[in-house]
Amino acid sequence: MKIQINVTCKSCDGYGTCSDRHPIDPSHKLVECSECEGNGQIKYVEEYDSISDAKDDYPCGASFTYL
């Protein structure tokens, strides 16, 4: 079965935005995260027999959905 796994983006901590420079730089700007495209989560679609099998591979998964 195909299962969609949503994982919180580590680059932006799930906020969907990142700083374009060091955060203490007074000229920094928040830009859309390039890793998750501003969604805050990264989606994977993989074949598994069950959601519990998917959770074994993605223990930090935010949500799991059958497709």
Backbone hydrogen bonds in HBPLUS format (Angstrom, degrees):
<---DONOR---> <-ACCEPTOR-->    atom                        ^
c    i                          cat <-CA-CA->   ^        H-A-AA   ^      H-
h    n   atom  resd res      DA  || num        DHA   H-A  angle D-A-AA Bond
n    s   type  num  typ     dist DA aas  dist angle  dist       angle   num
A0048-TYR N   A0001-MET O   2.86 MM  47  5.51 161.6  1.90 162.0 163.6     1
A0067-LEU N   A0002-LYS O   2.93 MM  65  5.45 164.6  1.95 149.5 146.2     2
A0003-ILE N   A0046-GLU O   2.82 MM  43  5.58 161.4  1.85 161.8 167.4     3
A0046-GLU N   A0003-ILE O   3.06 MM  43  5.58 161.6  2.10 153.1 154.0     4
A0004-GLN N   A0065-THR O   2.73 MM  61  5.11 162.5  1.76 157.3 159.2     5
A0065-THR N   A0004-GLN O   2.93 MM  61  5.11 153.1  2.00 144.0 152.1     6
A0005-ILE N   A0044-TYR O   2.72 MM  39  5.10 162.6  1.75 152.3 158.6     7
A0044-TYR N   A0005-ILE O   2.87 MM  39  5.10 155.1  1.93 146.5 154.8     8
A0006-ASN N   A0063-SER O   2.96 MM  57  5.22 170.9  1.96 154.1 155.9     9
A0062-ALA N   A0006-ASN O   2.59 MM  56  5.46 144.9  1.71 151.3 163.8    10
A0063-SER N   A0006-ASN O   3.30 MM  57  5.22 151.5  2.39 133.8 137.4    11
A0007-VAL N   A0042-ILE O   2.91 MM  35  5.23 164.9  1.93 149.8 154.6    12
A0042-ILE N   A0007-VAL O   2.76 MM  35  5.23 163.2  1.78 156.5 159.8    13
A0009-CYS N   A0040-GLY O   3.03 MM  31  5.47 175.5  2.04 129.5 130.8    14
A0013-ASP N   A0009-CYS O   3.00 MM   4  5.52 114.9  2.44 130.2 145.0    15
A0015-TYR N   A0012-CYS O   3.13 MM   3  5.53 168.5  2.14 115.3 119.0    16
A0033-CYS N   A0016-GLY O   2.99 MM  17  5.37 166.5  2.01 129.6 128.4    17
A0018-CYS N   A0031-VAL O   2.81 MM  13  5.44 157.5  1.85 156.5 163.8    18
A0031-VAL N   A0018-CYS O   2.74 MM  13  5.44 166.9  1.75 164.8 167.2    19
A0020-ASP N   A0029-LYS O   2.92 MM   9  5.69 151.3  2.00 158.5 167.9    20
A0025-ASP N   A0022-HIS O   2.89 MM   3  5.49 160.7  1.92 124.4 131.0    21
A0028-HIS N   A0025-ASP O   3.04 MM   3  5.51 164.1  2.06 125.8 125.5    22
A0037-GLU N   A0033-CYS O   2.98 MM   4  5.42 117.4  2.39 131.9 145.3    23
A0039-ASN N   A0036-CYS O   3.20 MM   3  5.55 165.1  2.22 111.9 116.5    24
A0053-ASP N   A0050-SER O   3.21 MM   3  5.32 128.4  2.49  96.0 108.4    25
A0054-ALA N   A0050-SER O   3.29 MM   4  6.69 151.0  2.38 141.0 148.5    26
A0055-LYS N   A0051-ILE O   2.85 MM   4  6.15 152.4  1.92 152.2 160.2    27
A0056-ASP N   A0052-SER O   3.13 MM   4  6.34 135.5  2.34 134.7 145.1    28
A0056-ASP N   A0053-ASP O   3.23 MM   3  5.16 129.6  2.50  91.2 104.1    29
A0057-ASP N   A0054-ALA O   3.11 MM   3  5.28 123.4  2.44  99.3 112.5    30
A0058-TYR N   A0054-ALA O   2.84 MM   4  6.04 145.3  1.96 148.5 159.9    31
A0061-GLY N   A0058-TYR O   3.04 MM   3  5.25 157.2  2.09 119.2 119.0    32
